[in-house]
């Protein structure tokens, strides 16, 4: 049985709060899943001499990483439609395959595979938007990870629901079923302004206001999308959301690669939050979210990976590095979006965006003991002069050694503690065979695809 009270001793502890602080040779005292003390190792051993200790002499301890935007089950589509623009990727690959395959079994199996990948790379909480959310909730409960589950809403029929009202009905029934599980929270998740009508978006706004729920939506993902929307509606998608009552502090706007000054001003006035997914935007050629401009305008920016179908991984350490490098390159200023900035975006700022900052996002007394140990003793991470910079610019997910969620050890020495891992490869292979067979009969092979 795991101890309910113990010490984690680390070469460095990076609590995120206070900002910029790095504590050397410190220990975290965990009691019944929460952080009860943070003090020098020598003092901890004297004060808590009888406690079990986890000694991590060459490691940095950080808060658990929070993936603020995912479609977890889409990991089973990883790599499909590679090198295609967003519209073609969706229309020729993802949407037809979803129609053919996405059912409850697909979502549960895909979510289990995604959660394993996230845990092993230091993610302890993720914000998801996909069909059959109860299947993802079951996978999260089985694996111990935290989940913010989206009540997905579309106007178009899918295997999950046929009408907007059925999406709402099924989503709220799932919320009622799981609302008392403390590691599960909910958002409303309309897919995008181009897939959800004004009438339905107004319903989303009303429910969000009545239930005090965040609204998680793809927004301004490409320049073409924004141009098409303006041509059809006479305003930008952001202005449209303002008209229907969705531009509020509860809005989580994902991607945001095509922004003009008036829309940035609207976001600031409404105190909306942006979720930045740099690697997915890179791969799909969608553009670049102006993170530095947004932050300087006073807009909070969180960090997510998007789904593994478009990223093609769920690695928040990699996402931090990409976000930092992108900001420096676009601004031509190496001081923009520092290593400390992106670590904060992947932890505390993501927690704030999701309404969870009282519980997670930093290593502070009273918060849940969600934390990650990163081994900085390898050849690729030595010498180490600045552990925060080393984590962001040199370390990778292979350096994640231990992961705790609410004080329970979920990853030990780079291996999952729970027993679900052995079946993952077989399950993934079974889905690959089915999907590959479908691709071979329905879609042209890449060499025959013609001009894009």
DRENBAVEX-552632 format. One record per residue (C-alpha): x, y negated, z negated; residue in three letters. Coordinates in nm, 2 decimals, always signed. Each point is the difference from the previous one (the first is absolute). Last residue first. Layout:
N
- X/Y/Z/ala
...
This chain:
452
- -0.32/-2.03/+5.30/unk
- +0.12/+0.13/+0.34/unk
- -0.06/+0.37/+0.08/unk
- -0.08/+0.27/-0.26/unk
- +0.16/+0.29/+0.20/unk
- +0.33/+0.02/-0.20/unk
- -0.19/-0.02/-0.33/unk
- -0.23/+0.30/+0.08/unk
- -0.35/-0.09/+0.10/unk
- -0.26/+0.06/-0.27/unk
- -0.29/+0.24/-0.03/unk
- +0.13/+0.36/+0.04/unk
- +0.35/-0.04/-0.15/unk
- -0.12/-0.24/-0.27/unk
- -0.26/+0.24/-0.13/unk
- +0.26/+0.28/-0.03/unk
- +0.24/-0.24/-0.18/unk
- -0.28/-0.09/-0.24/unk
- -0.07/+0.36/-0.10/unk
- +0.36/+0.11/-0.02/unk
- +0.09/-0.31/-0.20/unk
- -0.28/+0.06/-0.25/unk
- +0.13/+0.35/-0.07/unk
- +0.36/-0.13/-0.03/unk
- -0.11/-0.26/-0.25/unk
- -0.17/+0.26/-0.21/unk
- +0.30/+0.23/+0.00/unk
- +0.23/-0.28/-0.09/unk
- -0.22/-0.12/-0.29/unk
- -0.04/+0.34/-0.16/unk
- +0.32/-0.01/-0.20/unk
- -0.06/-0.35/-0.14/unk
- -0.31/+0.05/-0.21/unk
- +0.17/+0.13/-0.31/unk
- +0.05/-0.32/-0.20/unk
- +0.34/-0.12/-0.10/unk
- +0.09/-0.13/+0.34/unk
- +0.38/+0.01/+0.07/unk
- +0.25/-0.28/+0.02/unk
- +0.17/+0.07/-0.33/unk
- -0.34/+0.00/-0.17/unk
- -0.31/-0.15/+0.17/unk
- -0.34/-0.02/-0.18/unk
- +0.13/-0.07/-0.36/unk
- -0.30/-0.11/-0.20/unk
- +0.04/-0.33/-0.18/unk
- -0.30/-0.17/+0.18/unk
- +0.16/+0.10/+0.33/unk
- +0.36/+0.09/-0.02/unk
- +0.24/+0.05/+0.30/unk
- +0.35/+0.14/-0.01/unk
- +0.28/+0.03/+0.25/unk
- -0.07/-0.25/+0.28/unk
- +0.33/-0.02/+0.19/unk
- -0.14/+0.19/+0.31/unk
- -0.25/-0.28/+0.03/unk
- +0.27/-0.23/+0.11/unk
- +0.26/-0.22/-0.17/unk
- +0.22/-0.26/+0.18/unk
- -0.19/-0.32/+0.06/unk
- -0.29/+0.00/-0.25/unk
- +0.14/+0.21/-0.28/unk
- +0.35/-0.14/+0.03/unk
- -0.14/-0.36/+0.00/unk
- -0.18/+0.08/-0.33/unk
- +0.31/+0.18/-0.14/unk
- +0.24/-0.29/+0.06/unk
- +0.37/+0.10/-0.01/unk
- -0.04/+0.37/+0.08/unk
- +0.30/+0.17/+0.16/unk
- -0.15/+0.23/+0.11/unk
- -0.34/+0.06/+0.15/unk
- +0.09/+0.21/+0.31/unk
- +0.25/+0.20/-0.19/unk
- -0.26/+0.10/-0.26/unk
- -0.02/-0.14/-0.36/unk
- -0.29/-0.24/+0.05/unk
- -0.27/+0.26/-0.09/unk
- -0.34/-0.16/-0.01/unk
- -0.24/+0.05/-0.29/unk
- -0.36/-0.09/+0.04/unk
- -0.26/-0.13/-0.24/unk
- -0.37/+0.01/-0.09/unk
- +0.00/-0.02/-0.38/unk
- -0.33/-0.18/-0.03/unk
- +0.02/-0.35/-0.14/unk
- +0.02/-0.10/-0.37/unk
- +0.35/-0.11/+0.00/unk
- +0.12/-0.11/+0.35/unk
- +0.15/+0.20/+0.29/unk
- -0.18/-0.17/+0.29/unk
- -0.26/+0.08/+0.26/unk
- -0.25/+0.19/-0.22/unk
- -0.29/-0.05/-0.24/unk
- -0.08/-0.37/-0.03/unk
- +0.12/-0.04/+0.36/unk
- -0.27/+0.23/+0.14/unk
- -0.23/-0.23/+0.19/unk
- +0.11/+0.14/+0.34/unk
- +0.18/-0.32/+0.11/unk
- +0.15/-0.03/-0.35/unk
- +0.15/+0.35/+0.02/unk
- +0.14/-0.07/+0.34/unk
- +0.16/-0.32/-0.13/unk
- +0.14/+0.19/-0.30/unk
- +0.16/+0.30/+0.19/unk
- +0.07/-0.01/+0.37/unk
- -0.01/-0.38/+0.01/unk
- +0.23/-0.03/-0.30/unk
- +0.25/+0.23/+0.16/unk
- -0.03/-0.21/+0.31/unk
- +0.08/-0.32/-0.19/unk
- +0.29/+0.15/-0.20/unk
- +0.17/+0.11/+0.32/unk
- -0.04/-0.35/+0.14/unk
- -0.27/-0.13/+0.23/unk
- +0.19/-0.29/+0.15/unk
- +0.37/-0.05/-0.10/unk
- +0.13/+0.15/+0.32/unk
- -0.15/-0.28/+0.20/unk
- -0.07/+0.04/+0.37/unk
- -0.37/-0.02/-0.09/unk
- -0.10/+0.28/+0.23/unk
- +0.31/+0.21/-0.09/unk
- -0.01/-0.06/-0.37/unk
- -0.37/+0.08/-0.01/unk
- +0.05/+0.32/+0.21/unk
- +0.29/+0.12/-0.22/unk
- -0.20/-0.04/-0.32/unk
- -0.31/+0.17/+0.13/unk
- +0.20/+0.29/+0.15/unk
- +0.19/+0.06/-0.32/unk
- -0.32/+0.00/-0.21/unk
- -0.17/+0.23/+0.25/unk
- +0.29/+0.25/-0.02/unk
- -0.04/+0.01/-0.38/unk
- -0.38/+0.03/+0.05/unk
- +0.03/+0.32/+0.20/unk
- -0.33/+0.12/+0.14/unk
- +0.14/+0.10/+0.34/unk
- -0.07/-0.04/+0.37/unk
- -0.11/-0.31/-0.01/unk
- -0.29/+0.05/+0.23/unk
- -0.14/+0.35/-0.08/unk
- +0.17/-0.03/-0.34/unk
- -0.28/-0.24/-0.10/unk
- +0.07/-0.37/-0.10/unk
- +0.33/-0.04/-0.20/unk
- -0.11/-0.26/-0.25/unk
- +0.13/-0.32/-0.16/unk
- -0.17/-0.29/-0.19/unk
- +0.00/-0.36/+0.09/unk
- -0.14/-0.28/-0.22/unk
- -0.08/-0.33/+0.19/unk
- +0.16/-0.32/-0.13/unk
- +0.09/-0.15/+0.33/unk
- +0.36/+0.09/-0.06/unk
- -0.11/+0.36/-0.03/unk
- -0.19/-0.01/+0.32/unk
- +0.28/-0.17/+0.19/unk
- +0.25/+0.26/-0.13/unk
- -0.23/+0.29/+0.09/unk
- -0.07/-0.11/+0.36/unk
- -0.14/+0.35/+0.09/unk
- +0.18/+0.11/+0.31/unk
- -0.14/+0.14/+0.33/unk
- -0.22/+0.29/+0.10/unk
- +0.27/+0.20/+0.18/unk
- -0.15/+0.32/-0.13/unk
- +0.33/+0.11/-0.15/unk
- +0.09/-0.34/-0.16/unk
- -0.35/-0.06/-0.14/unk
- +0.01/+0.34/-0.16/unk
- +0.34/-0.08/-0.14/unk
- -0.09/-0.35/-0.14/unk
- -0.32/+0.09/-0.19/unk
- -0.08/-0.33/-0.19/unk
- -0.31/-0.02/-0.22/unk
- -0.14/-0.35/-0.03/unk
- -0.19/-0.14/-0.29/unk
- -0.28/-0.26/+0.01/unk
- +0.01/-0.31/-0.22/unk
- -0.29/-0.15/+0.19/unk
- +0.18/-0.33/+0.05/unk
- +0.32/+0.19/+0.09/unk
- -0.17/+0.22/+0.25/unk
- -0.17/-0.29/+0.17/unk
- +0.33/-0.19/+0.02/unk
- +0.16/+0.30/+0.17/unk
- -0.30/+0.00/+0.24/unk
- +0.06/-0.36/+0.09/unk
- +0.37/+0.05/+0.05/unk
- -0.03/+0.28/+0.26/unk
- +0.04/+0.37/-0.07/unk
- +0.07/+0.30/+0.21/unk
- +0.17/+0.28/-0.20/unk
- -0.24/+0.02/-0.29/unk
- +0.05/+0.37/-0.08/unk
- -0.26/+0.06/-0.27/unk
- -0.22/-0.26/-0.17/unk
- -0.10/+0.10/-0.35/unk
- -0.29/-0.23/-0.09/unk
- -0.11/-0.02/-0.37/unk
- +0.13/-0.36/-0.03/unk
- -0.28/-0.10/+0.25/unk
- -0.04/-0.02/+0.38/unk
- -0.28/+0.25/+0.03/unk
- -0.29/-0.24/+0.01/unk
- -0.13/+0.06/+0.36/unk
- +0.14/-0.33/+0.12/unk
- +0.34/+0.04/-0.16/unk
- +0.02/+0.35/+0.16/unk
- -0.06/-0.17/+0.34/unk
- +0.27/-0.26/-0.07/unk
- +0.24/+0.29/-0.07/unk
- -0.10/+0.18/+0.32/unk
- +0.06/-0.32/+0.20/unk
- -0.28/-0.19/+0.15/unk
- -0.21/-0.02/+0.31/unk
- -0.15/+0.35/-0.04/unk
- +0.09/+0.19/+0.32/unk
- +0.29/-0.20/+0.12/unk
- +0.13/-0.05/-0.35/unk
- -0.02/+0.37/-0.07/unk
- +0.19/+0.09/+0.32/unk
- +0.27/-0.25/-0.08/unk
- +0.03/+0.14/-0.36/unk
- +0.03/+0.36/+0.12/unk
- +0.25/-0.10/+0.27/unk
- +0.22/-0.17/-0.26/unk
- +0.01/+0.31/-0.21/unk
- -0.10/+0.11/-0.35/unk
- -0.20/-0.32/-0.09/unk
- -0.18/+0.19/-0.27/unk
- -0.03/+0.36/-0.12/unk
- -0.23/+0.01/-0.31/unk
- +0.01/+0.08/-0.37/unk
- -0.28/-0.19/-0.19/unk
- +0.06/+0.00/-0.38/unk
- -0.30/+0.08/-0.21/unk
- -0.19/-0.22/-0.25/unk
- -0.32/+0.21/+0.03/unk
- -0.24/-0.28/+0.09/unk
- +0.26/-0.20/+0.19/unk
- +0.14/+0.29/+0.19/unk
- -0.35/+0.13/+0.08/unk
- -0.10/-0.34/+0.14/unk
- +0.31/-0.03/+0.21/unk
- -0.03/+0.35/+0.14/unk
- -0.36/-0.07/+0.09/unk
- +0.12/-0.31/+0.19/unk
- +0.26/+0.21/+0.17/unk
- -0.28/+0.23/+0.11/unk
- -0.20/-0.28/+0.16/unk
- +0.31/-0.14/+0.16/unk
- +0.08/+0.33/+0.16/unk
- +0.28/+0.23/-0.09/unk
- +0.25/+0.13/+0.26/unk
- +0.15/-0.32/+0.12/unk
- -0.01/-0.16/-0.35/unk
- +0.21/+0.29/-0.13/unk
- -0.04/+0.33/-0.19/unk
- -0.24/-0.10/-0.27/unk
- +0.16/+0.13/-0.32/unk
- -0.18/-0.08/-0.33/unk
- +0.24/+0.07/-0.28/unk
- +0.01/+0.27/-0.27/unk
- +0.21/+0.11/-0.30/unk
- +0.12/+0.35/-0.10/unk
- +0.25/+0.05/-0.28/unk
- -0.25/-0.05/-0.28/unk
- -0.26/+0.25/+0.14/unk
- -0.33/-0.15/-0.11/unk
- -0.10/-0.13/+0.34/unk
- +0.03/+0.35/+0.16/unk
- -0.36/+0.10/+0.08/unk
- -0.13/-0.36/+0.02/unk
- +0.27/-0.09/+0.25/unk
- -0.07/+0.30/+0.21/unk
- -0.37/-0.10/+0.00/unk
- +0.10/-0.35/+0.09/unk
- +0.20/+0.13/+0.30/unk
- -0.28/+0.23/+0.13/unk
- -0.26/-0.27/-0.01/unk
- +0.22/-0.27/+0.14/unk
- +0.11/+0.22/+0.29/unk
- -0.36/+0.11/+0.05/unk
- -0.11/-0.36/+0.02/unk
- +0.27/-0.09/+0.25/unk
- -0.14/+0.28/+0.23/unk
- +0.11/+0.36/+0.10/unk
- +0.23/+0.11/-0.28/unk
- +0.29/+0.23/-0.06/unk
- +0.02/+0.17/+0.34/unk
- +0.01/-0.35/+0.15/unk
- -0.26/-0.25/+0.11/unk
- +0.10/-0.36/+0.08/unk
- -0.09/-0.30/-0.22/unk
- +0.28/+0.07/-0.24/unk
- +0.04/+0.00/-0.38/unk
- +0.25/+0.18/-0.22/unk
- -0.05/+0.00/-0.38/unk
- +0.38/-0.02/-0.06/unk
- +0.17/+0.20/-0.28/unk
- +0.26/-0.16/-0.23/unk
- +0.20/+0.30/-0.10/unk
- +0.24/+0.09/-0.28/unk
- +0.20/+0.32/+0.04/unk
- -0.06/+0.31/-0.23/unk
- +0.02/+0.27/+0.27/unk
- -0.34/+0.16/-0.05/unk
- -0.18/-0.33/-0.06/unk
- +0.16/-0.16/+0.31/unk
- -0.11/+0.30/+0.22/unk
- -0.35/-0.02/-0.14/unk
- -0.01/-0.38/+0.07/unk
- +0.12/+0.07/+0.36/unk
- -0.29/+0.24/+0.05/unk
- -0.24/-0.25/-0.16/unk
- +0.12/-0.26/+0.25/unk
- -0.16/+0.20/+0.29/unk
- +0.11/-0.25/+0.26/unk
- +0.29/-0.24/-0.05/unk
- +0.14/-0.30/-0.18/unk
- +0.25/+0.05/-0.28/unk
- +0.18/-0.21/-0.25/unk
- +0.29/+0.20/-0.15/unk
- +0.15/+0.05/-0.35/unk
- +0.31/+0.18/-0.13/unk
- +0.23/-0.04/+0.30/unk
- +0.36/+0.10/-0.07/unk
- +0.10/+0.18/+0.32/unk
- -0.09/+0.35/-0.12/unk
- -0.33/-0.12/-0.13/unk
- -0.09/-0.15/+0.34/unk
- +0.10/+0.30/+0.21/unk
- -0.20/+0.23/-0.24/unk
- -0.29/-0.24/+0.02/unk
- +0.00/+0.01/+0.38/unk
- -0.01/+0.38/+0.02/unk
- -0.28/+0.02/-0.25/unk
- -0.19/-0.28/+0.18/unk
- +0.03/+0.19/+0.33/unk
- -0.14/+0.32/-0.15/unk
- -0.29/-0.19/-0.16/unk
- -0.07/-0.21/+0.30/unk
- +0.00/+0.29/+0.25/unk
- -0.21/+0.21/-0.23/unk
- -0.26/-0.27/-0.03/unk
- -0.03/-0.06/+0.37/unk
- +0.22/-0.18/+0.25/unk
- +0.06/+0.24/+0.29/unk
- -0.17/-0.09/+0.33/unk
- -0.12/-0.35/-0.06/unk
- +0.32/-0.09/-0.18/unk
- +0.19/+0.14/+0.30/unk
- -0.20/-0.22/+0.24/unk
- +0.06/-0.31/-0.22/unk
- +0.37/+0.06/-0.05/unk
- +0.12/+0.08/+0.34/unk
- -0.13/-0.18/+0.31/unk
- -0.20/-0.29/-0.17/unk
- +0.22/-0.05/-0.31/unk
- +0.34/+0.03/+0.16/unk
- -0.12/-0.18/+0.31/unk
- -0.11/-0.30/-0.21/unk
- +0.31/+0.00/-0.22/unk
- +0.26/+0.02/+0.27/unk
- +0.15/+0.34/+0.08/unk
- +0.36/+0.12/-0.09/unk
- -0.12/+0.31/-0.19/unk
- -0.35/+0.12/+0.06/unk
- +0.03/+0.26/-0.27/unk
- +0.29/-0.03/-0.24/unk
- -0.18/+0.08/-0.32/unk
- -0.36/+0.10/+0.07/unk
- -0.02/+0.22/-0.31/unk
- +0.13/-0.30/-0.20/unk
- -0.34/-0.15/+0.09/unk
- -0.12/+0.14/-0.33/unk
- +0.16/-0.29/-0.19/unk
- -0.15/-0.30/+0.18/unk
- +0.22/-0.24/-0.20/unk
- +0.02/-0.36/-0.12/unk
- +0.13/-0.13/-0.33/unk
- +0.26/+0.27/-0.06/unk
- +0.10/-0.06/-0.37/unk
- +0.35/+0.09/-0.11/unk
- +0.03/+0.13/-0.36/unk
- +0.19/-0.25/-0.21/unk
- +0.38/+0.02/+0.01/unk
- +0.26/+0.20/-0.17/unk
- +0.35/-0.01/+0.15/unk
- +0.22/+0.31/-0.04/unk
- +0.35/+0.10/-0.07/unk
- -0.03/+0.10/-0.37/unk
- -0.35/+0.13/+0.02/unk
- -0.05/+0.16/-0.34/unk
- -0.35/+0.13/-0.07/unk
- -0.03/+0.00/-0.38/unk
- -0.22/+0.19/-0.24/unk
- -0.08/-0.20/-0.31/unk
- +0.14/+0.06/-0.35/unk
- +0.25/-0.29/+0.00/unk
- -0.26/-0.26/+0.09/unk
- +0.15/-0.31/-0.17/unk
- +0.36/+0.11/+0.02/unk
- -0.02/+0.14/+0.35/unk
- -0.20/-0.30/+0.12/unk
- +0.25/-0.25/-0.15/unk
- +0.28/+0.16/+0.19/unk
- -0.20/+0.03/+0.32/unk
- -0.09/-0.37/+0.00/unk
- -0.37/-0.08/-0.02/unk
- -0.34/+0.04/+0.17/unk
- -0.28/+0.11/-0.22/unk
- -0.35/+0.15/+0.00/unk
- -0.05/+0.07/+0.37/unk
- -0.31/+0.21/+0.05/unk
- -0.08/+0.37/+0.07/unk
- -0.05/+0.12/-0.35/unk
- +0.32/-0.17/-0.12/unk
- +0.29/-0.10/+0.23/unk
- +0.31/-0.17/-0.13/unk
- +0.20/-0.15/+0.28/unk
- +0.37/-0.02/-0.05/unk
- +0.27/-0.25/+0.10/unk
- +0.36/+0.03/+0.12/unk
- -0.02/-0.31/+0.22/unk
- -0.32/-0.21/+0.03/unk
- -0.05/-0.17/+0.33/unk
- -0.22/-0.32/-0.01/unk
- -0.09/-0.17/+0.32/unk
- -0.36/-0.08/-0.09/unk
- -0.09/+0.07/-0.36/unk
- -0.18/+0.23/+0.09/unk
- +0.14/+0.22/+0.28/unk
- +0.10/+0.25/-0.27/unk
- +0.33/+0.10/+0.16/unk
- +0.17/+0.25/-0.23/unk
- +0.36/+0.08/+0.06/unk
- +0.23/+0.28/-0.11/unk
- -0.32/+0.18/-0.12/unk
- -0.13/+0.15/-0.32/unk
- -0.36/+0.13/+0.01/unk
- -0.12/+0.07/-0.35/unk
- -0.28/+0.23/-0.12/unk
- -0.35/+0.02/-0.15/unk
- -0.28/+0.23/+0.13/unk
- +0.25/+0.28/+0.08/unk
- -0.08/+0.22/+0.29/unk
- -0.13/+0.35/-0.09/unk
